[in-house]
Amino acid sequence: MKQRFTLFRRAKVFYCEDTSTGQQISLRTNDESEARTLLHSKNEAVRQPVLNLQMARTYLSANDPEIAKRPWQAAMDEIAKAKTGPTLIRHHRAMADKAFDLIRALAIVETQPAHFFKALDAGSVSTNIFLRRIHNFALDLGWLPWPVLPKKRWPKIRFKEKRAVTWAEHEAIIAGELNPERRAYYECCWHLGAAQADVANLSAEDIDWQTKIVSFQRQKTGTASIIRFGGDLEAVLRSLPKSGSLFPRHRNKRETHRSRKFWRCCQRLGITGITLHSYRYAWAERAKTAGYPERFAQEALGHASKAARRACAKRAHVFIPPLEDYEKRQRAIGDGAIITMPATIA
């Protein structure tokens, strides 16, 4: 019987050639006996694919007895052990996705690309994101000997368009909100640009009245957020409790509860396309538009990288004056003078 793969040597390294396509692949060895063993395996894999799969299972089971029957649900459960708090809640919610029912009981080592494509077609953007995490987790632990899908074959993640809260929308929300604590909460979201949970957990001890600074640690990343406030926010903070939690009724509420209240307020006003997190985008865009130094904005938002802050402010419109205007002002003021960026909005 004609063998599909043949062996040849180039310099000191052995290669195999596919007689049906002419493709030549290095076996990455200069030992002839090792090369012939690899060649035999390739030919046997073509001649008896079912037997080859059973042999692979046997070899893998010798190292990990559970690998032949371990399902994807085991990987989902194992990932959860390293998560706590809101992250754990989001993970459990994501794992309850009905699209994962298509692979939940499927053995990890028996997974084919078609299984993943079927789950991805039945799911959403969240399915794509979390399936990647589960897949990479199984690879890292050695539960999956090889990738089910190469990086370039994963469907591209396409998020819905996100936008910031405009000043007009914020004014309408404040005017339409009758609850004083919730109204003050939205004002703080506008002036601080913090995540909704971080604002809800603010306490009077986070405020330094002498330096007019609000500082806190972000719940999501643990990074510090330090923001100096002006007269508008000071008036709001003065109306809040002088000790303990600034928003006692919001502090113990779940994120979904706060989001639902905000959504209902927007529905009454006919405002669409924004969430509580849109206040964070608004702060970043306002900072960029006003020419606020990037390193200051990064510190205020508590972003670990400049890329994250730029992503939040990508829709900001900034008017950039001509270089010659700067040169003229430099000559008029004199050498060594510092010229600030004009805060002109396009």
Buried (B, 14 or more C-beta within 10 A) or exposed (E): EEBBBBBEEEEEEBBBBBEEEEEEEEBEBEEEEEBEEBBEEBBBBEEEEEEBEEBBBEEBBEEEEEBBEBBBBBBBEBBBEEEEEEEBBBBEEBBEBEBBEBBBEBBBBEBEEEBBBBBBEBBEEBBBEBBBBBBBBBBEEEBBEEBBBEEEEBBEEEEEEBEBBBEEBBEBBBEEBEEEBBBBBBBBBBBBBBBBBBBBBBBBEBBEEEEBEBBBBBBEEEEEBEBEBEEEBBEBBEEBEEEEBBBEEBBEBEBEEBBEBBBEBBEEBEBEEBBBBBBBBBBBBBBBBBBBEBEEBBBBBBBEEEEBBBEBBEBBEBEEEEEEEEEEEBEEEEEEEEEEEEEEEE
